[in-house]
Amino acid sequence: MNRRQVFDAASKRALVAGAEALEASVGGRDALIRQRNEALLAVLRAPGPLSARLPGGERAPD
């Protein structure tokens, strides 16, 4: 059986409030986006199977 779960209005408000608080805590939307991008790049640069690799096995430039 496929049951679709939907946020109720109170849950939506809480989710939006949390996202807005996080955004404000880091200095705004641009700062939050920058932090997200830096975290994603750190994952790609980390050694291991998720590392960004170029054809031929070379590491992607930093």
PQR file of N, CA, C, O and H, with PARSE charges and radii, in Angstrom:
ATOM      1  N   MET A   1       0.849  -1.179   0.000 -0.4000 1.5000
ATOM      2  CA  MET A   1       0.000   0.000   0.000 -0.0000 2.0000
ATOM      3  C   MET A   1       0.890   1.237   0.000  0.5500 1.7000
ATOM      4  O   MET A   1       1.844   1.315   0.774 -0.5500 1.4000
ATOM      5  N   ASN A   2       0.589   2.191  -0.851 -0.4000 1.5000
ATOM      6  CA  ASN A   2       1.359   3.427  -0.970 -0.0000 2.0000
ATOM      7  C   ASN A   2       0.621   4.555  -0.261  0.5500 1.7000
ATOM      8  O   ASN A   2      -0.418   5.022  -0.728 -0.5500 1.4000
ATOM      9  H   ASN A   2      -0.186   2.128  -1.480  0.4000 1.0000
ATOM     10  N   ARG A   3       1.170   4.988   0.880 -0.4000 1.5000
ATOM     11  CA  ARG A   3       0.543   6.080   1.634 -0.0000 2.0000
ATOM     12  C   ARG A   3       1.397   7.316   1.492  0.5500 1.7000
ATOM     13  O   ARG A   3       2.597   7.287   1.767 -0.5500 1.4000
ATOM     14  H   ARG A   3       2.014   4.608   1.260  0.4000 1.0000
ATOM     15  N   ARG A   4       0.793   8.383   1.070 -0.4000 1.5000
ATOM     16  CA  ARG A   4       1.494   9.654   0.923 -0.0000 2.0000
ATOM     17  C   ARG A   4       1.364  10.441   2.213  0.5500 1.7000
ATOM     18  O   ARG A   4       0.260  10.653   2.716 -0.5500 1.4000
ATOM     19  H   ARG A   4      -0.181   8.407   0.846  0.4000 1.0000
ATOM     20  N   GLN A   5       2.511  10.876   2.750 -0.4000 1.5000
ATOM     21  CA  GLN A   5       2.480  11.670   3.967 -0.0000 2.0000
ATOM     22  C   GLN A   5       2.593  13.139   3.589  0.5500 1.7000
ATOM     23  O   GLN A   5       3.373  13.514   2.714 -0.5500 1.4000
ATOM     24  H   GLN A   5       3.408  10.704   2.341  0.4000 1.0000
ATOM     25  N   VAL A   6       1.808  13.952   4.259 -0.4000 1.5000
ATOM     26  CA  VAL A   6       1.751  15.371   3.975 -0.0000 2.0000
ATOM     27  C   VAL A   6       1.989  16.144   5.270  0.5500 1.7000
ATOM     28  O   VAL A   6       1.469  15.777   6.324 -0.5500 1.4000
ATOM     29  H   VAL A   6       1.175  13.648   4.970  0.4000 1.0000
ATOM     30  N   PHE A   7       2.775  17.216   5.185 -0.4000 1.5000
ATOM     31  CA  PHE A   7       2.972  18.068   6.357 -0.0000 2.0000
ATOM     32  C   PHE A   7       1.683  18.827   6.648  0.5500 1.7000
ATOM     33  O   PHE A   7       1.024  19.328   5.737 -0.5500 1.4000
ATOM     34  H   PHE A   7       3.197  17.514   4.328  0.4000 1.0000
ATOM     35  N   ASP A   8       1.337  18.902   7.913 -0.4000 1.5000
ATOM     36  CA  ASP A   8       0.210  19.753   8.275 -0.0000 2.0000
ATOM     37  C   ASP A   8       0.713  21.198   8.387  0.5500 1.7000
ATOM     38  O   ASP A   8       1.917  21.443   8.313 -0.5500 1.4000
ATOM     39  H   ASP A   8       1.872  18.495   8.653  0.4000 1.0000
ATOM     40  N   ALA A   9      -0.192  22.137   8.562 -0.4000 1.5000
ATOM     41  CA  ALA A   9       0.164  23.557   8.570 -0.0000 2.0000
ATOM     42  C   ALA A   9       1.154  23.891   9.684  0.5500 1.7000
ATOM     43  O   ALA A   9       2.075  24.680   9.470 -0.5500 1.4000
ATOM     44  H   ALA A   9      -1.171  21.938   8.622  0.4000 1.0000
ATOM     45  N   ALA A  10       0.981  23.313  10.855 -0.4000 1.5000
ATOM     46  CA  ALA A  10       1.885  23.595  11.978 -0.0000 2.0000
ATOM     47  C   ALA A  10       3.290  23.066  11.680  0.5500 1.7000
ATOM     48  O   ALA A  10       4.279  23.721  12.009 -0.5500 1.4000
ATOM     49  H   ALA A  10       0.233  22.672  11.029  0.4000 1.0000
ATOM     50  N   SER A  11       3.383  21.895  11.065 -0.4000 1.5000
ATOM     51  CA  SER A  11       4.689  21.333  10.710 -0.0000 2.0000
ATOM     52  C   SER A  11       5.383  22.191   9.662  0.5500 1.7000
ATOM     53  O   SER A  11       6.592  22.413   9.736 -0.5500 1.4000
ATOM     54  H   SER A  11       2.580  21.363  10.798  0.4000 1.0000
ATOM     55  N   LYS A  12       4.621  22.673   8.689 -0.4000 1.5000
ATOM     56  CA  LYS A  12       5.190  23.548   7.659 -0.0000 2.0000
ATOM     57  C   LYS A  12       5.734  24.825   8.285  0.5500 1.7000
ATOM     58  O   LYS A  12       6.835  25.262   7.950 -0.5500 1.4000
ATOM     59  H   LYS A  12       3.640  22.494   8.628  0.4000 1.0000
ATOM     60  N   ARG A  13       4.970  25.423   9.192 -0.4000 1.5000
ATOM     61  CA  ARG A  13       5.427  26.653   9.858 -0.0000 2.0000
ATOM     62  C   ARG A  13       6.705  26.400  10.649  0.5500 1.7000
ATOM     63  O   ARG A  13       7.626  27.216  10.622 -0.5500 1.4000
ATOM     64  H   ARG A  13       4.075  25.068   9.464  0.4000 1.0000
ATOM     65  N   ALA A  14       6.763  25.273  11.352 -0.4000 1.5000
ATOM     66  CA  ALA A  14       7.953  24.939  12.141 -0.0000 2.0000
ATOM     67  C   ALA A  14       9.164  24.716  11.240  0.5500 1.7000
ATOM     68  O   ALA A  14      10.270  25.144  11.568 -0.5500 1.4000
ATOM     69  H   ALA A  14       6.015  24.609  11.374  0.4000 1.0000
ATOM     70  N   LEU A  15       8.962  24.053  10.114 -0.4000 1.5000
ATOM     71  CA  LEU A  15      10.046  23.813   9.171 -0.0000 2.0000
ATOM     72  C   LEU A  15      10.571  25.119   8.586  0.5500 1.7000
ATOM     73  O   LEU A  15      11.783  25.322   8.514 -0.5500 1.4000
ATOM     74  H   LEU A  15       8.063  23.705   9.847  0.4000 1.0000
ATOM     75  N   VAL A  16       9.678  25.996   8.170 -0.4000 1.5000
ATOM     76  CA  VAL A  16      10.071  27.293   7.620 -0.0000 2.0000
ATOM     77  C   VAL A  16      10.775  28.134   8.680  0.5500 1.7000
ATOM     78  O   VAL A  16      11.783  28.775   8.387 -0.5500 1.4000
ATOM     79  H   VAL A  16       8.693  25.830   8.228  0.4000 1.0000
ATOM     80  N   ALA A  17      10.261  28.139   9.898 -0.4000 1.5000
ATOM     81  CA  ALA A  17      10.884  28.910  10.976 -0.0000 2.0000
ATOM     82  C   ALA A  17      12.295  28.402  11.260  0.5500 1.7000
ATOM     83  O   ALA A  17      13.207  29.197  11.484 -0.5500 1.4000
ATOM     84  H   ALA A  17       9.442  27.618  10.136  0.4000 1.0000
ATOM     85  N   GLY A  18      12.476  27.092  11.252 -0.4000 1.5000
ATOM     86  CA  GLY A  18      13.798  26.525  11.474 -0.0000 2.0000
ATOM     87  C   GLY A  18      14.771  26.894  10.371  0.5500 1.7000
ATOM     88  O   GLY A  18      15.925  27.227  10.641 -0.5500 1.4000
ATOM     89  H   GLY A  18      11.735  26.446  11.070  0.4000 1.0000
ATOM     90  N   ALA A  19      14.309  26.838   9.125 -0.4000 1.5000
ATOM     91  CA  ALA A  19      15.165  27.205   7.993 -0.0000 2.0000
ATOM     92  C   ALA A  19      15.525  28.685   8.053  0.5500 1.7000
ATOM     93  O   ALA A  19      16.666  29.056   7.777 -0.5500 1.4000
ATOM     94  H   ALA A  19      13.371  26.568   8.906  0.4000 1.0000
ATOM     95  N   GLU A  20      14.572  29.526   8.408 -0.4000 1.5000
ATOM     96  CA  GLU A  20      14.849  30.965   8.521 -0.0000 2.0000
ATOM     97  C   GLU A  20      15.819  31.256   9.657  0.5500 1.7000
ATOM     98  O   GLU A  20      16.678  32.129   9.532 -0.5500 1.4000
ATOM     99  H   GLU A  20      13.645  29.225   8.633  0.4000 1.0000
ATOM    100  N   ALA A  21      15.689  30.529  10.768 -0.4000 1.5000
ATOM    101  CA  ALA A  21      16.608  30.723  11.897 -0.0000 2.0000
ATOM    102  C   ALA A  21      18.021  30.290  11.519  0.5500 1.7000
ATOM    103  O   ALA A  21      18.991  30.962  11.868 -0.5500 1.4000
ATOM    104  H   ALA A  21      14.991  29.820  10.870  0.4000 1.0000
ATOM    105  N   LEU A  22      18.139  29.179  10.814 -0.4000 1.5000
ATOM    106  CA  LEU A  22      19.450  28.717  10.365 -0.0000 2.0000
ATOM    107  C   LEU A  22      20.076  29.740   9.426  0.5500 1.7000
ATOM    108  O   LEU A  22      21.251  30.082   9.564 -0.5500 1.4000
ATOM    109  H   LEU A  22      17.351  28.633  10.531  0.4000 1.0000
ATOM    110  N   GLU A  23      19.297  30.220   8.484 -0.4000 1.5000
ATOM    111  CA  GLU A  23      19.770  31.223   7.537 -0.0000 2.0000
ATOM    112  C   GLU A  23      20.260  32.472   8.271  0.5500 1.7000
ATOM    113  O   GLU A  23      21.328  32.998   7.954 -0.5500 1.4000
ATOM    114  H   GLU A  23      18.343  29.942   8.372  0.4000 1.0000
ATOM    115  N   ALA A  24      19.498  32.942   9.233 -0.4000 1.5000
ATOM    116  CA  ALA A  24      19.869  34.139   9.985 -0.0000 2.0000
ATOM    117  C   ALA A  24      21.125  33.899  10.825  0.5500 1.7000
ATOM    118  O   ALA A  24      21.930  34.812  11.010 -0.5500 1.4000
ATOM    119  H   ALA A  24      18.631  32.515   9.491  0.4000 1.0000
ATOM    120  N   SER A  25      21.297  32.673  11.336 -0.4000 1.5000
ATOM    121  CA  SER A  25      22.426  32.384  12.220 -0.0000 2.0000
ATOM    122  C   SER A  25      23.771  32.393  11.506  0.5500 1.7000
ATOM    123  O   SER A  25      24.812  32.549  12.144 -0.5500 1.4000
ATOM    124  H   SER A  25      20.643  31.931  11.187  0.4000 1.0000
ATOM    125  N   VAL A  26      23.756  32.226  10.187 -0.4000 1.5000
ATOM    126  CA  VAL A  26      25.017  32.203   9.435 -0.0000 2.0000
ATOM    127  C   VAL A  26      25.247  33.481   8.639  0.5500 1.7000
ATOM    128  O   VAL A  26      26.255  33.598   7.943 -0.5500 1.4000
ATOM    129  H   VAL A  26      22.910  32.099   9.669  0.4000 1.0000
ATOM    130  N   GLY A  27      24.338  34.429   8.728 -0.4000 1.5000
ATOM    131  CA  GLY A  27      24.532  35.699   8.052 -0.0000 2.0000
ATOM    132  C   GLY A  27      23.763  35.865   6.759  0.5500 1.7000
ATOM    133  O   GLY A  27      24.102  36.720   5.940 -0.5500 1.4000
ATOM    134  H   GLY A  27      23.518  34.333   9.293  0.4000 1.0000
ATOM    135  N   GLY A  28      22.740  35.067   6.566 -0.4000 1.5000
ATOM    136  CA  GLY A  28      21.885  35.246   5.403 -0.0000 2.0000
ATOM    137  C   GLY A  28      21.962  34.096   4.421  0.5500 1.7000
ATOM    138  O   GLY A  28      22.749  33.163   4.577 -0.5500 1.4000
ATOM    139  H   GLY A  28      22.465  34.373   7.231  0.4000 1.0000
ATOM    140  N   ARG A  29      21.122  34.193   3.406 -0.4000 1.5000
ATOM    141  CA  ARG A  29      20.997  33.126   2.404 -0.0000 2.0000
ATOM    142  C   ARG A  29      22.289  32.887   1.649  0.5500 1.7000
ATOM    143  O   ARG A  29      22.674  31.735   1.448 -0.5500 1.4000
ATOM    144  H   ARG A  29      20.482  34.952   3.279  0.4000 1.0000
ATOM    145  N   ASP A  30      22.968  33.941   1.226 -0.4000 1.5000
ATOM    146  CA  ASP A  30      24.210  33.768   0.471 -0.0000 2.0000
ATOM    147  C   ASP A  30      25.261  33.041   1.299  0.5500 1.7000
ATOM    148  O   ASP A  30      25.976  32.184   0.781 -0.5500 1.4000
ATOM    149  H   ASP A  30      22.655  34.876   1.389  0.4000 1.0000
ATOM    150  N   ALA A  31      25.358  33.378   2.586 -0.4000 1.5000
ATOM    151  CA  ALA A  31      26.325  32.710   3.458 -0.0000 2.0000
ATOM    152  C   ALA A  31      25.962  31.240   3.643  0.5500 1.7000
ATOM    153  O   ALA A  31      26.847  30.385   3.676 -0.5500 1.4000
ATOM    154  H   ALA A  31      24.777  34.074   3.007  0.4000 1.0000
ATOM    155  N   LEU A  32      24.682  30.941   3.762 -0.4000 1.5000
ATOM    156  CA  LEU A  32      24.239  29.556   3.912 -0.0000 2.0000
ATOM    157  C   LEU A  32      24.558  28.758   2.649  0.5500 1.7000
ATOM    158  O   LEU A  32      25.037  27.627   2.732 -0.5500 1.4000
ATOM    159  H   LEU A  32      23.963  31.636   3.736  0.4000 1.0000
ATOM    160  N   ILE A  33      24.300  29.332   1.504 -0.4000 1.5000
ATOM    161  CA  ILE A  33      24.608  28.672   0.230 -0.0000 2.0000
ATOM    162  C   ILE A  33      26.112  28.441   0.108  0.5500 1.7000
ATOM    163  O   ILE A  33      26.546  27.377  -0.333 -0.5500 1.4000
ATOM    164  H   ILE A  33      23.911  30.250   1.436  0.4000 1.0000
ATOM    165  N   ARG A  34      26.900  29.432   0.496 -0.4000 1.5000
ATOM    166  CA  ARG A  34      28.364  29.299   0.444 -0.0000 2.0000
ATOM    167  C   ARG A  34      28.832  28.156   1.351  0.5500 1.7000
ATOM    168  O   ARG A  34      29.688  27.362   0.960 -0.5500 1.4000
ATOM    169  H   ARG A  34      26.548  30.297   0.854  0.4000 1.0000
ATOM    170  N   GLN A  35      28.272  28.074   2.556 -0.4000 1.5000
ATOM    171  CA  GLN A  35      28.638  26.990   3.474 -0.0000 2.0000
ATOM    172  C   GLN A  35      28.255  25.629   2.904  0.5500 1.7000
ATOM    173  O   GLN A  35      29.015  24.665   3.002 -0.5500 1.4000
ATOM    174  H   GLN A  35      27.576  28.719   2.873  0.4000 1.0000
ATOM    175  N   ARG A  36      27.074  25.564   2.313 -0.4000 1.5000
ATOM    176  CA  ARG A  36      26.643  24.298   1.695 -0.0000 2.0000
ATOM    177  C   ARG A  36      27.600  23.887   0.593  0.5500 1.7000
ATOM    178  O   ARG A  36      28.004  22.727   0.514 -0.5500 1.4000
ATOM    179  H   ARG A  36      26.456  26.346   2.234  0.4000 1.0000
ATOM    180  N   ASN A  37      27.965  24.844  -0.264 -0.4000 1.5000
ATOM    181  CA  ASN A  37      28.859  24.539  -1.377 -0.0000 2.0000
ATOM    182  C   ASN A  37      30.232  24.104  -0.885  0.5500 1.7000
ATOM    183  O   ASN A  37      30.823  23.176  -1.438 -0.5500 1.4000
ATOM    184  H   ASN A  37      27.637  25.786  -0.200  0.4000 1.0000
ATOM    185  N   GLU A  38      30.743  24.765   0.145 -0.4000 1.5000
ATOM    186  CA  GLU A  38      32.041  24.387   0.709 -0.0000 2.0000
ATOM    187  C   GLU A  38      31.992  22.976   1.286  0.5500 1.7000
ATOM    188  O   GLU A  38      32.946  22.212   1.138 -0.5500 1.4000
ATOM    189  H   GLU A  38      30.263  25.519   0.593  0.4000 1.0000
ATOM    190  N   ALA A  39      30.894  22.629   1.939 -0.4000 1.5000
ATOM    191  CA  ALA A  39      30.751  21.285   2.507 -0.0000 2.0000
ATOM    192  C   ALA A  39      30.687  20.230   1.405  0.5500 1.7000
ATOM    193  O   ALA A  39      31.291  19.165   1.531 -0.5500 1.4000
ATOM    194  H   ALA A  39      30.119  23.249   2.059  0.4000 1.0000
ATOM    195  N   LEU A  40      29.966  20.518   0.336 -0.4000 1.5000
ATOM    196  CA  LEU A  40      29.887  19.580  -0.783 -0.0000 2.0000
ATOM    197  C   LEU A  40      31.252  19.393  -1.439  0.5500 1.7000
ATOM    198  O   LEU A  40      31.630  18.272  -1.778 -0.5500 1.4000
ATOM    199  H   LEU A  40      29.476  21.384   0.233  0.4000 1.0000
ATOM    200  N   LEU A  41      31.991  20.483  -1.618 -0.4000 1.5000
ATOM    201  CA  LEU A  41      33.330  20.384  -2.201 -0.0000 2.0000
ATOM    202  C   LEU A  41      34.264  19.585  -1.297  0.5500 1.7000
ATOM    203  O   LEU A  41      35.089  18.815  -1.789 -0.5500 1.4000
ATOM    204  H   LEU A  41      31.684  21.394  -1.343  0.4000 1.0000
ATOM    205  N   ALA A  42      34.144  19.757   0.011 -0.4000 1.5000
ATOM    206  CA  ALA A  42      34.981  18.999   0.943 -0.0000 2.0000
ATOM    207  C   ALA A  42      34.721  17.500   0.797  0.5500 1.7000
ATOM    208  O   ALA A  42      35.652  16.698   0.858 -0.5500 1.4000
ATOM    209  H   ALA A  42      33.473  20.382   0.411  0.4000 1.0000
ATOM    210  N   VAL A  43      33.461  17.124   0.604 -0.4000 1.5000
ATOM    211  CA  VAL A  43      33.130  15.716   0.406 -0.0000 2.0000
ATOM    212  C   VAL A  43      33.753  15.210  -0.890  0.5500 1.7000
ATOM    213  O   VAL A  43      34.323  14.119  -0.921 -0.5500 1.4000
ATOM    214  H   VAL A  43      32.704  17.776   0.555  0.4000 1.0000
ATOM    215  N   LEU A  44      33.648  15.989  -1.949 -0.4000 1.5000
ATOM    216  CA  LEU A  44      34.195  15.572  -3.236 -0.0000 2.0000
ATOM    217  C   LEU A  44      35.715  15.479  -3.212  0.5500 1.7000
ATOM    218  O   LEU A  44      36.297  14.663  -3.927 -0.5500 1.4000
ATOM    219  H   LEU A  44      33.185  16.875  -1.924  0.4000 1.0000
ATOM    220  N   ARG A  45      36.355  16.295  -2.406 -0.4000 1.5000
ATOM    221  CA  ARG A  45      37.824  16.300  -2.333 -0.0000 2.0000
ATOM    222  C   ARG A  45      38.373  15.253  -1.377  0.5500 1.7000
ATOM    223  O   ARG A  45      39.566  14.949  -1.413 -0.5500 1.4000
ATOM    224  H   ARG A  45      35.883  16.957  -1.824  0.4000 1.0000
ATOM    225  N   ALA A  46      37.531  14.705  -0.532 -0.4000 1.5000
ATOM    226  CA  ALA A  46      37.982  13.736   0.469 -0.0000 2.0000
ATOM    227  C   ALA A  46      38.444  12.454  -0.220  0.5500 1.7000
ATOM    228  O   ALA A  46      37.882  12.053  -1.239 -0.5500 1.4000
ATOM    229  H   ALA A  46      36.562  14.952  -0.502  0.4000 1.0000
ATOM    230  N   PRO A  47      39.466  11.819   0.338 -0.5600 1.5000
ATOM    231  CA  PRO A  47      39.904  10.560  -0.253  0.2800 2.0000
ATOM    232  C   PRO A  47      38.832   9.489  -0.086  0.5500 1.7000
ATOM    233  O   PRO A  47      38.056   9.514   0.869 -0.5500 1.4000
ATOM    234  N   GLY A  48      38.803   8.573  -1.002 -0.4000 1.5000
ATOM    235  CA  GLY A  48      37.842   7.479  -0.905 -0.0000 2.0000
ATOM    236  C   GLY A  48      36.991   7.362  -2.143  0.5500 1.7000
ATOM    237  O   GLY A  48      37.218   8.064  -3.128 -0.5500 1.4000
ATOM    238  H   GLY A  48      39.434   8.553  -1.778  0.4000 1.0000
ATOM    239  N   PRO A  49      36.020   6.488  -2.103 -0.5600 1.5000
ATOM    240  CA  PRO A  49      35.230   6.188  -3.308  0.2800 2.0000
ATOM    241  C   PRO A  49      34.362   7.343  -3.796  0.5500 1.7000
ATOM    242  O   PRO A  49      33.932   7.326  -4.950 -0.5500 1.4000
ATOM    243  N   LEU A  50      34.089   8.342  -2.967 -0.4000 1.5000
ATOM    244  CA  LEU A  50      33.265   9.464  -3.412 -0.0000 2.0000
ATOM    245  C   LEU A  50      34.096  10.620  -3.952  0.5500 1.7000
ATOM    246  O   LEU A  50      33.539  11.641  -4.355 -0.5500 1.4000
ATOM    247  H   LEU A  50      34.438   8.356  -2.030  0.4000 1.0000
ATOM    248  N   SER A  51      35.403  10.478  -3.968 -0.4000 1.5000
ATOM    249  CA  SER A  51      36.277  11.546  -4.427 -0.0000 2.0000
ATOM    250  C   SER A  51      35.993  11.900  -5.882  0.5500 1.7000
ATOM    251  O   SER A  51      35.661  11.042  -6.700 -0.5500 1.4000
ATOM    252  H   SER A  51      35.855   9.648  -3.641  0.4000 1.0000
ATOM    253  N   ALA A  52      36.131  13.179  -6.177 -0.4000 1.5000
ATOM    254  CA  ALA A  52      35.987  13.623  -7.562 -0.0000 2.0000
ATOM    255  C   ALA A  52      37.222  13.179  -8.321  0.5500 1.7000
ATOM    256  O   ALA A  52      38.343  13.534  -7.956 -0.5500 1.4000
ATOM    257  H   ALA A  52      36.400  13.876  -5.513  0.4000 1.0000
ATOM    258  N   ARG A  53      37.025  12.419  -9.353 -0.4000 1.5000
ATOM    259  CA  ARG A  53      38.142  11.915 -10.160 -0.0000 2.0000
ATOM    260  C   ARG A  53      37.920  12.323 -11.613  0.5500 1.7000
ATOM    261  O   ARG A  53      36.800  12.329 -12.124 -0.5500 1.4000
ATOM    262  H   ARG A  53      36.115  12.131  -9.649  0.4000 1.0000
ATOM    263  N   LEU A  54      39.014  12.655 -12.242 -0.4000 1.5000
ATOM    264  CA  LEU A  54      38.978  12.942 -13.662 -0.0000 2.0000
ATOM    265  C   LEU A  54      39.203  11.640 -14.419  0.5500 1.7000
ATOM    266  O   LEU A  54      39.663  10.657 -13.838 -0.5500 1.4000
ATOM    267  H   LEU A  54      39.924  12.650 -11.828  0.4000 1.0000
ATOM    268  N   PRO A  55      38.882  11.623 -15.710 -0.5600 1.5000
ATOM    269  CA  PRO A  55      39.199  10.423 -16.483  0.2800 2.0000
ATOM    270  C   PRO A  55      40.673  10.100 -16.348  0.5500 1.7000
ATOM    271  O   PRO A  55      41.506  11.005 -16.392 -0.5500 1.4000
ATOM    272  N   GLY A  56      41.008   8.855 -16.187 -0.4000 1.5000
ATOM    273  CA  GLY A  56      42.389   8.448 -15.992 -0.0000 2.0000
ATOM    274  C   GLY A  56      42.768   8.358 -14.532  0.5500 1.7000
ATOM    275  O   GLY A  56      43.910   8.016 -14.225 -0.5500 1.4000
ATOM    276  H   GLY A  56      40.331   8.119 -16.151  0.4000 1.0000
ATOM    277  N   GLY A  57      41.843   8.656 -13.603 -0.4000 1.5000
ATOM    278  CA  GLY A  57      42.098   8.516 -12.194 -0.0000 2.0000
ATOM    279  C   GLY A  57      42.731   9.716 -11.532  0.5500 1.7000
ATOM    280  O   GLY A  57      43.050   9.661 -10.344 -0.5500 1.4000
ATOM    281  H   GLY A  57      40.915   8.933 -13.853  0.4000 1.0000
ATOM    282  N   GLU A  58      42.925  10.812 -12.270 -0.4000 1.5000
ATOM    283  CA  GLU A  58      43.517  12.013 -11.671 -0.0000 2.0000
ATOM    284  C   GLU A  58      42.533  12.678 -10.721  0.5500 1.7000
ATOM    285  O   GLU A  58      41.319  12.602 -10.910 -0.5500 1.4000
ATOM    286  H   GLU A  58      42.665  10.857 -13.235  0.4000 1.0000
ATOM    287  N   ARG A  59      43.076  13.333  -9.694 -0.4000 1.5000
ATOM    288  CA  ARG A  59      42.236  14.099  -8.760 -0.0000 2.0000
ATOM    289  C   ARG A  59      41.779  15.381  -9.443  0.5500 1.7000
ATOM    290  O   ARG A  59      42.522  15.982 -10.219 -0.5500 1.4000
ATOM    291  H   ARG A  59      44.063  13.394  -9.541  0.4000 1.0000
ATOM    292  N   ALA A  60      40.560  15.791  -9.149 -0.4000 1.5000
ATOM    293  CA  ALA A  60      40.059  17.072  -9.639 -0.0000 2.0000
ATOM    294  C   ALA A  60      40.804  18.193  -8.926  0.5500 1.7000
ATOM    295  O   ALA A  60      41.165  18.038  -7.759 -0.5500 1.4000
ATOM    296  H   ALA A  60      39.956  15.303  -8.519  0.4000 1.0000
ATOM    297  N   PRO A  61      41.045  19.324  -9.602 -0.5600 1.5000
ATOM    298  CA  PRO A  61      41.754  20.437  -8.962  0.2800 2.0000
ATOM    299  C   PRO A  61      40.933  21.044  -7.847  0.5500 1.7000
ATOM    300  O   PRO A  61      39.703  21.035  -7.897 -0.5500 1.4000
ATOM    301  N   ASP A  62      41.609  21.572  -6.839 -0.4000 1.5000
ATOM    302  CA  ASP A  62      40.920  22.214  -5.713 -0.0000 2.0000
ATOM    303  C   ASP A  62      40.417  23.573  -6.081  0.5500 1.7000
ATOM    304  O   ASP A  62      39.814  24.253  -5.251 -0.5500 1.4000
ATOM    305  H   ASP A  62      42.608  21.579  -6.798  0.4000 1.0000
TER
END
